[in-house]
Amino acid sequence: MRIDKFLKVSRILKRRTVAREAADAGKIAVNGKEVKPAYRLKTGDVVEITFSSGTLRFRVLELRETVKKDEAQNLYEVLS
């Protein structure tokens, strides 16, 4: 699954275009390497997103095309 779609489906970012813009601006890294919006995620990947207020690191636990709102948090595990 593409990183921009995963960020939208998991509801980490609200829209896919926002995810695409963040990746194009170099604010998304997977396993320590900066990625583009089309990067293919795999389960177990560690993603780091840089926001103006700080950084979010999480591990991908599951890849699904669609999920319900209350199940979205089961797709990833936040790391400290």
C-alpha positions as a printed NumPy array, in Angstrom:
array([[  0.   ,   0.   ,   0.   ],
       [  1.23 ,   3.495,  -0.797],
       [  2.314,   5.594,   2.178],
       [ -0.026,   8.464,   1.287],
       [ -3.034,   6.125,   1.201],
       [ -2.042,   4.413,   4.471],
       [ -1.806,   7.742,   6.283],
       [ -5.324,   8.61 ,   5.146],
       [ -6.873,   5.171,   5.845],
       [ -5.275,   5.034,   9.312],
       [ -6.513,   8.595,   9.937],
       [ -3.069,   9.818,  10.976],
       [ -3.501,  12.571,   8.386],
       [ -6.931,  13.787,   7.357],
       [ -6.565,  13.771,   3.571],
       [ -4.404,  11.955,   1.047],
       [ -3.365,  15.245,  -0.55 ],
       [ -2.019,  16.411,   2.822],
       [ -0.015,  13.172,   3.079],
       [  1.286,  13.661,  -0.467],
       [  2.362,  17.242,   0.277],
       [  4.129,  16.161,   3.483],
       [  6.048,  13.455,   1.619],
       [  7.001,  15.842,  -1.184],
       [  8.282,  18.302,   1.448],
       [ 10.537,  15.604,   2.954],
       [  8.619,  15.303,   6.226],
       [  8.012,  11.54 ,   6.046],
       [ 10.687,   8.909,   6.592],
       [ 10.351,   5.112,   6.602],
       [ 13.003,   3.079,   8.419],
       [ 15.171,   6.199,   8.622],
       [ 14.99 ,   7.041,   4.903],
       [ 13.035,   9.944,   3.381],
       [ 10.292,   8.68 ,   1.039],
       [  7.991,   9.916,  -1.708],
       [  4.161,   9.548,  -1.664],
       [  4.252,   6.41 ,  -3.85 ],
       [  6.51 ,   4.478,  -1.435],
       [  5.131,   0.972,  -0.829],
       [  4.711,   0.276,   2.89 ],
       [  5.114,  -3.177,   4.393],
       [  4.004,  -4.44 ,   7.787],
       [  6.739,  -3.833,  10.345],
       [  7.982,  -0.599,   8.739],
       [  8.753,   2.233,  11.16 ],
       [  7.396,   5.565,   9.908],
       [  8.428,   8.986,  11.205],
       [  6.41 ,  12.104,  10.38 ],
       [  7.707,  15.557,  11.273],
       [  5.092,  18.125,  12.259],
       [  5.708,  21.728,  13.296],
       [  4.804,  20.707,  16.869],
       [  7.026,  17.611,  16.984],
       [  7.539,  14.156,  15.544],
       [  5.309,  11.071,  15.396],
       [  6.954,   7.645,  15.148],
       [  4.897,   4.516,  14.63 ],
       [  5.206,   0.913,  13.442],
       [  2.847,  -0.417,  10.773],
       [  0.994,  -3.446,  12.157],
       [ -1.513,  -4.116,   9.389],
       [ -2.305,  -2.902,   5.876],
       [ -5.993,  -2.686,   4.9  ],
       [ -7.709,  -0.79 ,   2.082],
       [-10.58 ,   0.434,   4.255],
       [-11.308,   0.464,   7.982],
       [-13.97 ,   1.856,  10.248],
       [-13.098,   4.925,  12.278],
       [-12.824,   3.036,  15.582],
       [-10.574,   0.347,  14.031],
       [ -8.093,   2.775,  12.418],
       [ -5.785,   2.852,  15.457],
       [ -5.282,  -0.938,  15.172],
       [ -3.282,  -0.454,  11.958],
       [ -0.277,   1.048,  13.755],
       [  1.553,   1.204,  17.086],
       [  2.916,   4.534,  18.312],
       [  6.579,   4.366,  19.389],
       [  8.21 ,   6.69 ,  21.894]])
